[in-house]
């Protein structure tokens, strides 16, 4: 049987330490990427047109995506998933017993 031992935690690298410092400094209401610590978000819109100097129309494909992670090819959403409502289970119908 194998013997398991506890391994001491490893010191974070310089990049990881900087990300952890940034995460500790930000208030709760600021959007921040969980993966890279960036605060830049972007929205991807398909089919938008410029009319009278304004962008109008189009279909939103991705919203509140980390721009730095997207440049690297990773789609990381900055907002947490909305909580899903859990419905109570329906009562099961009992099988009726035959009376003799």
N, CA, C and O atoms as a printed pandas DataFrame, in Angstrom:
     atom_number atom_name residue_name chain_id  residue_number  x_coord  y_coord  z_coord
0              1         N          UNK        A               1    0.848   -1.170    0.000
1              2        CA          UNK        A               1    0.000    0.000    0.000
2              3         C          UNK        A               1    0.899    1.241    0.000
3              4         O          UNK        A               1    1.854    1.306    0.774
4              5         N          UNK        A               2    0.603    2.237   -0.867
5              6        CA          UNK        A               2    1.471    3.422   -0.938
6              7         C          UNK        A               2    1.326    4.297    0.305
7              8         O          UNK        A               2    0.271    4.365    0.936
8              9         N          UNK        A               3    2.428    4.957    0.624
9             10        CA          UNK        A               3    2.439    5.865    1.768
10            11         C          UNK        A               3    2.295    7.287    1.228
11            12         O          UNK        A               3    3.081    7.715    0.383
12            13         N          UNK        A               4    1.300    8.014    1.712
13            14        CA          UNK        A               4    1.076    9.383    1.276
14            15         C          UNK        A               4    1.730   10.342    2.259
15            16         O          UNK        A               4    1.646   10.170    3.475
16            17         N          UNK        A               5    2.388   11.362    1.699
17            18        CA          UNK        A               5    3.037   12.366    2.537
18            19         C          UNK        A               5    2.559   13.741    2.112
19            20         O          UNK        A               5    2.214   13.954    0.950
20            21         N          UNK        A               6    2.539   14.669    3.047
21            22        CA          UNK        A               6    2.178   16.040    2.721
22            23         C          UNK        A               6    3.358   16.762    2.097
23            24         O          UNK        A               6    4.489   16.657    2.571
24            25         N          UNK        A               7    3.084   17.489    1.039
25            26        CA          UNK        A               7    4.127   18.241    0.349
26            27         C          UNK        A               7    3.961   19.708    0.740
27            28         O          UNK        A               7    2.845   20.224    0.686
28            29         N          UNK        A               8    5.028   20.390    1.128
29            30        CA          UNK        A               8    4.885   21.804    1.488
30            31         C          UNK        A               8    4.504   22.628    0.261
31            32         O          UNK        A               8    4.894   22.286   -0.856
32            33         N          UNK        A               9    3.738   23.726    0.455
33            34        CA          UNK        A               9    3.332   24.535   -0.694
34            35         C          UNK        A               9    4.531   25.197   -1.362
35            36         O          UNK        A               9    5.503   25.571   -0.707
36            37         N          UNK        A              10    4.437   25.332   -2.677
37            38        CA          UNK        A              10    5.512   25.917   -3.477
38            39         C          UNK        A              10    5.306   27.433   -3.527
39            40         O          UNK        A              10    4.177   27.916   -3.614
40            41         N          UNK        A              11    6.408   28.167   -3.470
41            42        CA          UNK        A              11    6.342   29.621   -3.588
42            43         C          UNK        A              11    5.850   29.987   -4.992
43            44         O          UNK        A              11    6.324   29.408   -5.969
44            45         N          UNK        A              12    4.908   30.938   -5.116
45            46        CA          UNK        A              12    4.437   31.320   -6.461
46            47         C          UNK        A              12    5.539   32.040   -7.236
47            48         O          UNK        A              12    6.411   32.693   -6.664
48            49         N          UNK        A              13    5.463   31.894   -8.565
49            50        CA          UNK        A              13    6.440   32.578   -9.409
50            51         C          UNK        A              13    6.169   34.082   -9.374
51            52         O          UNK        A              13    5.187   34.525   -8.777
52            53         N          UNK        A              14    7.023   34.850  -10.001
53            54        CA          UNK        A              14    6.878   36.307   -9.965
54            55         C          UNK        A              14    5.577   36.743  -10.637
55            56         O          UNK        A              14    4.905   37.655  -10.156
56            57         N          UNK        A              15    5.218   36.090  -11.757
57            58        CA          UNK        A              15    3.978   36.438  -12.456
58            59         C          UNK        A              15    2.751   36.081  -11.634
59            60         O          UNK        A              15    1.799   36.858  -11.556
60            61         N          UNK        A              16    2.774   34.905  -11.022
61            62        CA          UNK        A              16    1.640   34.484  -10.191
62            63         C          UNK        A              16    1.503   35.372   -8.960
63            64         O          UNK        A              16    0.388   35.679   -8.539
64            65         N          UNK        A              17    2.618   35.784   -8.386
65            66        CA          UNK        A              17    2.576   36.663   -7.212
66            67         C          UNK        A              17    1.983   38.022   -7.584
67            68         O          UNK        A              17    1.241   38.610   -6.796
68            69         N          UNK        A              18    2.306   38.526   -8.780
69            70        CA          UNK        A              18    1.756   39.811   -9.216
70            71         C          UNK        A              18    0.248   39.704   -9.422
71            72         O          UNK        A              18   -0.488   40.623   -9.062
72            73         N          UNK        A              19   -0.224   38.593   -9.996
73            74        CA          UNK        A              19   -1.660   38.392  -10.197
74            75         C          UNK        A              19   -2.376   38.324   -8.857
75            76         O          UNK        A              19   -3.445   38.914   -8.697
76            77         N          UNK        A              20   -1.806   37.618   -7.899
77            78        CA          UNK        A              20   -2.427   37.516   -6.575
78            79         C          UNK        A              20   -2.483   38.880   -5.884
79            80         O          UNK        A              20   -3.462   39.194   -5.207
80            81         N          UNK        A              21   -1.429   39.690   -6.055
81            82        CA          UNK        A              21   -1.431   41.038   -5.481
82            83         C          UNK        A              21   -2.533   41.892   -6.091
83            84         O          UNK        A              21   -3.233   42.612   -5.378
84            85         N          UNK        A              22   -2.687   41.813   -7.416
85            86        CA          UNK        A              22   -3.741   42.579   -8.087
86            87         C          UNK        A              22   -5.128   42.149   -7.624
87            88         O          UNK        A              22   -6.006   42.987   -7.419
88            89         N          UNK        A              23   -5.320   40.862   -7.460
89            90        CA          UNK        A              23   -6.626   40.366   -7.026
90            91         C          UNK        A              23   -6.962   40.845   -5.621
91            92         O          UNK        A              23   -8.121   41.138   -5.328
92            93         N          UNK        A              24   -5.969   40.929   -4.755
93            94        CA          UNK        A              24   -6.231   41.390   -3.381
94            95         C          UNK        A              24   -6.536   42.882   -3.337
95            96         O          UNK        A              24   -7.262   43.325   -2.447
96            97         N          UNK        A              25   -6.004   43.672   -4.272
97            98        CA          UNK        A              25   -6.167   45.116   -4.243
98            99         C          UNK        A              25   -7.515   45.585   -4.794
99           100         O          UNK        A              25   -7.936   46.702   -4.493
100          101         N          UNK        A              26   -8.199   44.770   -5.584
101          102        CA          UNK        A              26   -9.405   45.242   -6.261
102          103         C          UNK        A              26  -10.624   45.147   -5.352
103          104         O          UNK        A              26  -10.748   44.198   -4.578
104          105         N          UNK        A              27  -11.533   46.134   -5.441
105          106        CA          UNK        A              27  -12.787   46.033   -4.702
106          107         C          UNK        A              27  -13.706   44.993   -5.345
107          108         O          UNK        A              27  -13.440   44.513   -6.447
108          109         N          UNK        A              28  -14.786   44.652   -4.645
109          110        CA          UNK        A              28  -15.670   43.592   -5.108
110          111         C          UNK        A              28  -16.441   43.963   -6.367
111          112         O          UNK        A              28  -16.784   43.082   -7.155
112          113         N          UNK        A              29  -16.722   45.249   -6.577
113          114        CA          UNK        A              29  -17.563   45.648   -7.693
114          115         C          UNK        A              29  -16.799   45.770   -9.010
115          116         O          UNK        A              29  -17.423   46.025  -10.040
116          117         N          UNK        A              30  -15.491   45.601   -9.021
117          118        CA          UNK        A              30  -14.698   45.706  -10.248
118          119         C          UNK        A              30  -14.647   44.342  -10.930
119          120         O          UNK        A              30  -14.366   43.325  -10.295
120          121         N          UNK        A              31  -14.927   44.336  -12.245
121          122        CA          UNK        A              31  -14.800   43.099  -13.004
122          123         C          UNK        A              31  -13.326   42.776  -13.188
123          124         O          UNK        A              31  -12.535   43.630  -13.589
124          125         N          UNK        A              32  -12.967   41.539  -12.892
125          126        CA          UNK        A              32  -11.582   41.125  -13.055
126          127         C          UNK        A              32  -11.550   39.675  -13.500
127          128         O          UNK        A              32  -12.330   38.852  -13.021
128          129         N          UNK        A              33  -10.653   39.367  -14.410
129          130        CA          UNK        A              33  -10.538   38.013  -14.949
130          131         C          UNK        A              33   -9.988   37.075  -13.875
131          132         O          UNK        A              33   -9.023   37.401  -13.184
132          133         N          UNK        A              34  -10.613   35.917  -13.748
133          134        CA          UNK        A              34  -10.148   34.930  -12.775
134          135         C          UNK        A              34   -8.876   34.236  -13.241
135          136         O          UNK        A              34   -8.140   33.683  -12.424
136          137         N          UNK        A              35   -8.612   34.258  -14.532
137          138        CA          UNK        A              35   -7.481   33.516  -15.077
138          139         C          UNK        A              35   -6.194   34.343  -15.096
139          140         O          UNK        A              35   -5.140   33.879  -14.659
140          141         N          UNK        A              36   -6.295   35.593  -15.614
141          142        CA          UNK        A              36   -5.064   36.389  -15.783
142          143         C          UNK        A              36   -5.023   37.641  -14.911
143          144         O          UNK        A              36   -3.968   38.267  -14.801
144          145         N          UNK        A              37   -6.135   38.025  -14.288
145          146        CA          UNK        A              37   -6.145   39.199  -13.421
146          147         C          UNK        A              37   -6.385   40.502  -14.156
147          148         O          UNK        A              37   -6.327   41.565  -13.539
148          149         N          UNK        A              38   -6.653   40.458  -15.461
149          150        CA          UNK        A              38   -6.869   41.674  -16.240
150          151         C          UNK        A              38   -8.236   42.266  -15.928
151          152         O          UNK        A              38   -9.141   41.562  -15.479
152          153         N          UNK        A              39   -8.380   43.581  -16.174
153          154        CA          UNK        A              39   -9.654   44.257  -15.930
154          155         C          UNK        A              39  -10.296   44.750  -17.216
155          156         O          UNK        A              39  -11.294   45.468  -17.168
156          157         N          UNK        A              40   -9.743   44.378  -18.365
157          158        CA          UNK        A              40  -10.305   44.821  -19.634
158          159         C          UNK        A              40  -11.300   43.782  -20.128
159          160         O          UNK        A              40  -10.965   42.607  -20.283
160          161         N          UNK        A              41  -12.535   44.232  -20.375
161          162        CA          UNK        A              41  -13.557   43.330  -20.896
162          163         C          UNK        A              41  -13.964   43.815  -22.277
163          164         O          UNK        A              41  -13.770   44.980  -22.624
164          165         N          UNK        A              42  -14.530   42.905  -23.058
165          166        CA          UNK        A              42  -14.957   43.273  -24.400
166          167         C          UNK        A              42  -16.259   42.561  -24.741
167          168         O          UNK        A              42  -16.623   41.554  -24.133
168          169         N          UNK        A              43  -16.944   43.118  -25.731
169          170        CA          UNK        A              43  -18.183   42.541  -26.234
170          171         C          UNK        A              43  -18.023   42.339  -27.731
171          172         O          UNK        A              43  -17.650   43.272  -28.442
172          173         N          UNK        A              44  -18.297   41.139  -28.220
173          174        CA          UNK        A              44  -18.196   40.839  -29.644
174          175         C          UNK        A              44  -19.580   40.955  -30.265
175          176         O          UNK        A              44  -20.527   40.304  -29.825
176          177         N          UNK        A              45  -19.686   41.800  -31.304
177          178        CA          UNK        A              45  -20.954   42.022  -31.991
178          179         C          UNK        A              45  -20.750   41.697  -33.468
179          180         O          UNK        A              45  -19.774   42.133  -34.080
180          181         N          UNK        A              46  -21.681   40.926  -34.036
181          182        CA          UNK        A              46  -21.605   40.549  -35.434
182          183         C          UNK        A              46  -22.675   41.303  -36.220
183          184         O          UNK        A              46  -23.827   41.361  -35.789
184          185         N          UNK        A              47  -22.318   41.874  -37.351
185          186        CA          UNK        A              47  -23.278   42.519  -38.243
186          187         C          UNK        A              47  -23.656   43.930  -37.848
187          188         O          UNK        A              47  -24.735   44.391  -38.220
188          189         N          UNK        A              48  -22.822   44.631  -37.115
189          190        CA          UNK        A              48  -23.144   46.004  -36.728
190          191         C          UNK        A              48  -22.858   46.956  -37.900
191          192         O          UNK        A              48  -21.996   46.693  -38.738
192          193         N          UNK        A              49  -23.605   48.069  -37.934
193          194        CA          UNK        A              49  -23.437   49.072  -38.986
194          195         C          UNK        A              49  -23.166   50.426  -38.356
195          196         O          UNK        A              49  -23.569   50.692  -37.224
196          197         N          UNK        A              50  -22.474   51.281  -39.105
197          198        CA          UNK        A              50  -22.227   52.646  -38.645
198          199         C          UNK        A              50  -23.212   53.560  -39.354
199          200         O          UNK        A              50  -23.174   53.691  -40.577
200          201         N          UNK        A              51  -24.101   54.195  -38.584
201          202        CA          UNK        A              51  -25.078   55.138  -39.131
202          203         C          UNK        A              51  -24.986   56.433  -38.355
203          204         O          UNK        A              51  -25.090   56.441  -37.128
204          205         N          UNK        A              52  -24.792   57.515  -39.062
205          206        CA          UNK        A              52  -24.679   58.838  -38.459
206          207         C          UNK        A              52  -23.588   58.888  -37.385
207          208         O          UNK        A              52  -23.735   59.562  -36.365
208          209         N          UNK        A              53  -22.510   58.175  -37.626
209          210        CA          UNK        A              53  -21.393   58.199  -36.694
210          211         C          UNK        A              53  -21.567   57.318  -35.458
211          212         O          UNK        A              53  -20.759   57.394  -34.533
212          213         N          UNK        A              54  -22.616   56.478  -35.426
213          214        CA          UNK        A              54  -22.841   55.593  -34.284
214          215         C          UNK        A              54  -22.935   54.150  -34.764
215          216         O          UNK        A              54  -23.340   53.874  -35.893
216          217         N          UNK        A              55  -22.554   53.247  -33.882
217          218        CA          UNK        A              55  -22.669   51.832  -34.195
218          219         C          UNK        A              55  -24.073   51.384  -33.821
219          220         O          UNK        A              55  -24.516   51.579  -32.689
220          221         N          UNK        A              56  -24.777   50.777  -34.790
221          222        CA          UNK        A              56  -26.144   50.343  -34.540
222          223         C          UNK        A              56  -26.342   48.920  -35.025
223          224         O          UNK        A              56  -25.683   48.460  -35.957
224          225         N          UNK        A              57  -27.271   48.233  -34.367
225          226        CA          UNK        A              57  -27.654   46.893  -34.787
226          227         C          UNK        A              57  -26.606   45.854  -34.438
227          228         O          UNK        A              57  -25.685   46.099  -33.660
228          229         N          UNK        A              58  -26.775   44.706  -35.029
229          230        CA          UNK        A              58  -25.841   43.621  -34.807
230          231         C          UNK        A              58  -26.333   42.641  -33.757
231          232         O          UNK        A              58  -27.249   42.933  -32.989
232          233         N          UNK        A              59  -25.710   41.478  -33.740
233          234        CA          UNK        A              59  -26.037   40.423  -32.803
234          235         C          UNK        A              59  -24.881   40.252  -31.837
235          236         O          UNK        A              59  -23.736   40.088  -32.257
236          237         N          UNK        A              60  -25.173   40.288  -30.550
237          238        CA          UNK        A              60  -24.130   40.108  -29.537
238          239         C          UNK        A              60  -23.760   38.631  -29.487
239          240         O          UNK        A              60  -24.608   37.775  -29.236
240          241         N          UNK        A              61  -22.476   38.343  -29.729
241          242        CA          UNK        A              61  -22.001   36.960  -29.714
242          243         C          UNK        A              61  -21.448   36.618  -28.335
243          244         O          UNK        A              61  -21.848   35.623  -27.731
244          245         N          UNK        A              62  -20.540   37.430  -27.846
245          246        CA          UNK        A              62  -19.957   37.231  -26.512
246          247         C          UNK        A              62  -19.998   38.556  -25.770
247          248         O          UNK        A              62  -19.737   39.605  -26.359
248          249         N          UNK        A              63  -20.320   38.519  -24.488
249          250        CA          UNK        A              63  -20.384   39.737  -23.685
250          251         C          UNK        A              63  -19.578   39.537  -22.413
251          252         O          UNK        A              63  -19.617   38.465  -21.809
252          253         N          UNK        A              64  -18.843   40.577  -22.004
253          254        CA          UNK        A              64  -18.015   40.578  -20.797
254          255         C          UNK        A              64  -16.980   39.450  -20.835
255          256         O          UNK        A              64  -16.888   38.639  -19.913
256          257         N          UNK        A              65  -16.212   39.418  -21.913
257          258        CA          UNK        A              65  -15.135   38.449  -22.083
258          259         C          UNK        A              65  -13.823   39.162  -21.823
259          260         O          UNK        A              65  -13.663   40.317  -22.216
260          261         N          UNK        A              66  -12.885   38.502  -21.170
261          262        CA          UNK        A              66  -11.580   39.099  -20.902
262          263         C          UNK        A              66  -10.838   39.307  -22.225
263          264         O          UNK        A              66  -10.649   38.359  -22.986
264          265         N          UNK        A              67  -10.422   40.534  -22.496
265          266        CA          UNK        A              67   -9.765   40.856  -23.764
266          267         C          UNK        A              67   -8.371   40.239  -23.845
267          268         O          UNK        A              67   -7.958   39.786  -24.913
268          269         N          UNK        A              68   -7.644   40.217  -22.731
269          270        CA          UNK        A              68   -6.280   39.671  -22.753
270          271         C          UNK        A              68   -6.292   38.164  -22.999
271          272         O          UNK        A              68   -5.470   37.653  -23.760
272          273         N          UNK        A              69   -7.210   37.458  -22.365
273          274        CA          UNK        A              69   -7.309   36.012  -22.591
274          275         C          UNK        A              69   -7.794   35.716  -24.006
275          276         O          UNK        A              69   -7.363   34.738  -24.618
276          277         N          UNK        A              70   -8.699   36.564  -24.535
277          278        CA          UNK        A              70   -9.208   36.356  -25.888
278          279         C          UNK        A              70   -8.095   36.514  -26.917
279          280         O          UNK        A              70   -8.097   35.825  -27.937
280          281         N          UNK        A              71   -7.138   37.417  -26.664
281          282        CA          UNK        A              71   -5.998   37.573  -27.574
282          283         C          UNK        A              71   -5.155   36.312  -27.621
283          284         O          UNK        A              71   -4.536   36.007  -28.641
284          285         N          UNK        A              72   -5.133   35.578  -26.514
285          286        CA          UNK        A              72   -4.348   34.343  -26.448
286          287         C          UNK        A              72   -5.136   33.125  -26.936
287          288         O          UNK        A              72   -4.608   32.014  -26.980
288          289         N          UNK        A              73   -6.411   33.342  -27.302
289          290        CA          UNK        A              73   -7.209   32.239  -27.830
290          291         C          UNK        A              73   -8.066   31.544  -26.798
291          292         O          UNK        A              73   -8.564   30.448  -27.058
292          293         N          UNK        A              74   -8.259   32.148  -25.625
293          294        CA          UNK        A              74   -9.062   31.548  -24.568
294          295         C          UNK        A              74  -10.272   32.443  -24.324
295          296         O          UNK        A              74  -10.127   33.657  -24.179
296          297         N          UNK        A              75  -11.458   31.852  -24.278
297          298        CA          UNK        A              75  -12.674   32.615  -23.986
298          299         C          UNK        A              75  -12.963   32.490  -22.499
299          300         O          UNK        A              75  -13.431   31.449  -22.037
300          301         N          UNK        A              76  -12.687   33.547  -21.753
301          302        CA          UNK        A              76  -12.867   33.558  -20.296
302          303         C          UNK        A              76  -13.902   34.625  -19.949
303          304         O          UNK        A              76  -13.656   35.814  -20.150
304          305         N          UNK        A              77  -15.052   34.212  -19.430
305          306        CA          UNK        A              77  -16.094   35.156  -19.048
306          307         C          UNK        A              77  -15.747   35.774  -17.699
307          308         O          UNK        A              77  -15.266   35.092  -16.795
308          309         N          UNK        A              78  -15.999   37.081  -17.578
309          310        CA          UNK        A              78  -15.630   37.787  -16.354
310          311         C          UNK        A              78  -16.769   37.835  -15.349
311          312         O          UNK        A              78  -16.523   38.064  -14.164
312          313         N          UNK        A              79  -18.004   37.628  -15.783
313          314        CA          UNK        A              79  -19.128   37.589  -14.865
314          315         C          UNK        A              79  -19.399   36.148  -14.457
315          316         O          UNK        A              79  -19.282   35.244  -15.284
316          317         N          UNK        A              80  -19.755   35.919  -13.207
317          318        CA          UNK        A              80  -20.087   34.549  -12.817
318          319         C          UNK        A              80  -21.409   34.120  -13.437
319          320         O          UNK        A              80  -22.232   34.961  -13.797
320          321         N          UNK        A              81  -21.608   32.832  -13.560
321          322        CA          UNK        A              81  -22.857   32.320  -14.104
322          323         C          UNK        A              81  -24.007   32.676  -13.174
323          324         O          UNK        A              81  -23.857   32.623  -11.953
324          325         N          UNK        A              82  -25.161   33.040  -13.743
325          326        CA          UNK        A              82  -26.301   33.351  -12.874
326          327         C          UNK        A              82  -26.773   32.092  -12.152
327          328         O          UNK        A              82  -26.700   30.996  -12.708
328          329         N          UNK        A              83  -27.249   32.238  -10.933
329          330        CA          UNK        A              83  -27.704   31.045  -10.208
330          331         C          UNK        A              83  -28.930   30.447  -10.883
331          332         O          UNK        A              83  -29.823   31.168  -11.329
332          333         N          UNK        A              84  -28.962   29.133  -10.952
333          334        CA          UNK        A              84  -30.091   28.447  -11.570
334          335         C          UNK        A              84  -31.090   28.057  -10.494
335          336         O          UNK        A              84  -30.716   27.604   -9.412
336          337         N          UNK        A              85  -32.353   28.237  -10.805
337          338        CA          UNK        A              85  -33.391   27.848   -9.861
338          339         C          UNK        A              85  -33.527   26.326   -9.876
339          340         O          UNK        A              85  -33.592   25.698  -10.933
340          341         N          UNK        A              86  -33.567   25.769   -8.708
341          342        CA          UNK        A              86  -33.729   24.326   -8.586
342          343         C          UNK        A              86  -35.182   24.070   -8.224
343          344         O          UNK        A              86  -35.663   24.502   -7.176
344          345         N          UNK        A              87  -35.871   23.364   -9.105
345          346        CA          UNK        A              87  -37.273   23.079   -8.859
346          347         C          UNK        A              87  -37.395   21.860   -7.943
347          348         O          UNK        A              87  -36.626   20.907   -8.068
348          349         N          UNK        A              88  -38.355   21.892   -7.031
349          350        CA          UNK        A              88  -38.549   20.709   -6.192
350          351         C          UNK        A              88  -39.059   19.556   -7.046
351          352         O          UNK        A              88  -39.773   19.793   -8.021
352          353         N          UNK        A              89  -38.719   18.330   -6.716
353          354        CA          UNK        A              89  -39.176   17.202   -7.528
354          355         C          UNK        A              89  -40.687   17.033   -7.434
355          356         O          UNK        A              89  -41.308   17.310   -6.408
356          357         N          UNK        A              90  -41.250   16.569   -8.539
357          358        CA          UNK        A              90  -42.689   16.336   -8.559
358          359         C          UNK        A              90  -43.009   15.113   -7.700
359          360         O          UNK        A              90  -42.216   14.174   -7.636
360          361         N          UNK        A              91  -44.168   15.123   -7.042
361          362        CA          UNK        A              91  -44.509   13.944   -6.248
362          363         C          UNK        A              91  -44.770   12.752   -7.162
363          364         O          UNK        A              91  -45.405   12.882   -8.208
364          365         N          UNK        A              92  -44.281   11.613   -6.759
365          366        CA          UNK        A              92  -44.435   10.406   -7.558
366          367         C          UNK        A              92  -45.788    9.777   -7.280
367          368         O          UNK        A              92  -46.258    9.743   -6.143
368          369         N          UNK        A              93  -46.387    9.292   -8.320
369          370        CA          UNK        A              93  -47.670    8.608   -8.146
370          371         C          UNK        A              93  -47.416    7.202   -7.657
371          372         O          UNK        A              93  -46.570    6.483   -8.187
372          373         N          UNK        A              94  -48.151    6.828   -6.652
373          374        CA          UNK        A              94  -47.986    5.478   -6.118
374          375         C          UNK        A              94  -48.759    4.487   -6.963
375          376         O          UNK        A              94  -49.816    4.805   -7.507
376          377         N          UNK        A              95  -48.227    3.298   -7.066
377          378        CA          UNK        A              95  -48.945    2.251   -7.776
378          379         C          UNK        A              95  -50.056    1.734   -6.868
379          380         O          UNK        A              95  -49.827    1.444   -5.693
380          381         N          UNK        A              96  -51.210    1.628   -7.401
381          382        CA          UNK        A              96  -52.328    1.133   -6.610
382          383         C          UNK        A              96  -52.238   -0.385   -6.496
383          384         O          UNK        A              96  -51.899   -1.080   -7.453
384          385         N          UNK        A              97  -52.548   -0.874   -5.314
385          386        CA          UNK        A              97  -52.530   -2.328   -5.106
386          387         C          UNK        A              97  -53.902   -2.884   -5.413
387          388         O          UNK        A              97  -54.927   -2.267   -5.122
388          389         N          UNK        A              98  -53.898   -4.026   -5.989
389          390        CA          UNK        A              98  -55.161   -4.697   -6.285
390          391         C          UNK        A              98  -55.750   -5.252   -5.008
391          392         O          UNK        A              98  -55.051   -5.879   -4.210
392          393         N          UNK        A              99  -57.047   -5.020   -4.814
393          394        CA          UNK        A              99  -57.746   -5.540   -3.632
394          395         C          UNK        A              99  -58.498   -6.794   -4.080
395          396         O          UNK        A              99  -59.243   -6.764   -5.060
396          397         N          UNK        A             100  -58.297   -7.883   -3.360
397          398        CA          UNK        A             100  -58.957   -9.130   -3.708
398          399         C          UNK        A             100  -60.159   -9.376   -2.844
399          400         O          UNK        A             100  -60.837  -10.390   -3.004
